[in-house]
Amino acid sequence: MPLNRPALTLGPASVADVRAWVAQSCRDAGRPELVECAELGVSELVANALLHGAKPVQVRVRGTHGHPRVEVRDASVQQPVLPRPTSHDADDLLRTFGRGLSIVARVSTAWGAEIERDGKVVWFVPAEEIADQDGPEGVISGRVDVPERRVELEDPVDVQVLGVPLELYAGFRGHFRELRREVRLLAIAHASDYPLAKSLSELFDALEHQLAGGLGQDDLVRALDTGLPTVDLQVRMPRAAAETLQRLLELLDVTDEFCRQERLLTLARDREQVEFQRWFFGEYIRQARGADPVPWPAQSREHAAG
């Protein structure tokens, strides 16, 4: 999977290096016809990130081979200002650097910004040629900074998740976050081409709505800083969320196959990740149905050996 290479971090890398890196990524994906628009668009996004964003600034290529997507991430959560419709001369576009997101719109088939807790990703899907007029409208998505609102849970159930291995959880958290963002952006830009991405995105949204207090993520994130190998969780959740988690597990299996076919450029899970996620989500599902907690299998084997 040539596009699953690590992100390119700006610092030693110049804008010329970034352009060459993105151009080669398009060629590796078998899409050399996208190179010109990809180079123009990434130049603008990198310039904006350096001028108005916050370090570190990283560049990646994600999406699919059919619709590769260029992303520029920086540590600022400030939303970009979407351009107003105007008319420009195509020749002038090629001579101009740093003119803003209106250029990105004209060299893309879809583009926008994904706002995260610790930064933002501005992305675009390169077009085969530069548009003479205004391109597609940009879409702002993701997390917006609003105060958390605690809601009263319907039919709550208390769940104990015992012996959560923090190293595996950290890998799961990164993969889950990446997958969630990936399917959301595919659903925004190409919903008809990737119905699975749309289904997963809707499921993520339903899960977030049902789990107002999360699955103990805040406690787990704090535990990651302790250096301890494992942690026990006490979580209260709505009993109905178990059905959503069951559907999520099933769709994650389908998504792995989607990844292996190199249609979705997020890496499929390895065996250990699959086992951990089935156990982790499975504890919420089982205990919502009245079962007793079972520690992480590796910890259980250690106790048995002792």
Secondary structure, DSSP 8 states (H G I E B T S, - for coil): -GGG---EEBTTB-HHHHHHHHHHHHHHTT-GGGHHHHHHHHHHHHHHHHHHS-S--EEEEEE-SSSEEEEEEES--------------HHHHHH--S--HHHHHHTEEEEEEEEETTEEEEEEEE-SS--SS-----EEEE-----------SSEEEEEEEEEEHHHHHHHHHHHHHHHHHHHHHHHHHTTT-HHHHHHHHHHHHHHHH-TTTTSHHHHHHHHTTT-SEEEEEEEEETTHHHHHHHHHHHHHHHHHHHHTTSS-S----HHHHHHHHHHHHHHHHHHTT------HHHHHHHHH-
